[in-house]
Amino acid sequence: MRRLACALVLLPVLVLGAGCRGEGAPGGSGVDQQVNDVESTLDAIESEMAGD
């Protein structure tokens, strides 16, 4: 339960941080990278919660 609480606190921080980093990137590749970063973070959280 503690891991879930930490994940819920850290996820918005990671998303906001990815948004700030992507603002200066030319083109749409910054958005794609942000989505990939968030997806990989969510996958890591899921696998940790599942005990993989």
N, C-alpha and C positions, 0 to 999 in steps of 0.2 A: 504494500500500500504506500509505503514511503517513496518507492521508486516512481510510482504513478504520480504522486504529488510533485515530486521534483521534475518529472517530465512535463507536467502541466504548467509549471512555473517557467521552465527553461525554454519550452517551445516558442512562446511568443517573443522571447528575447532573441532567439536564433532567427526567427522569421524577420523581425525588425532589423536585425543586424545584416541579414542577407539583402534586405531592401535598401539599406543605406549604402552597402558596398556596390550594388548593382546600378545605382543612379548614374554614375559617371561612365558606365560602359557604353560604347557605341553600339547601335543596332539593337536587335532583340535577343542577342545571345545572353545578355545579363539575366533576362527573365528565365530563359531555359536553365541557366546555371542555378538560379534561385530555387526553381522547382525541383531540380535534381538534388540540391542540398537538403531541402525539406523532406523529400521522399526518402533519402538515405538516412536522415535523422530519425524519421518515423519508423523505418525498417529496423534500425538499431534498437530503438526503444521497444518495439514489438518483440524482437528476438530476445532481448534481455528479460522482459516480463514473462516470456514463455519459458525461460530457462535454457535456451539453446546455447 
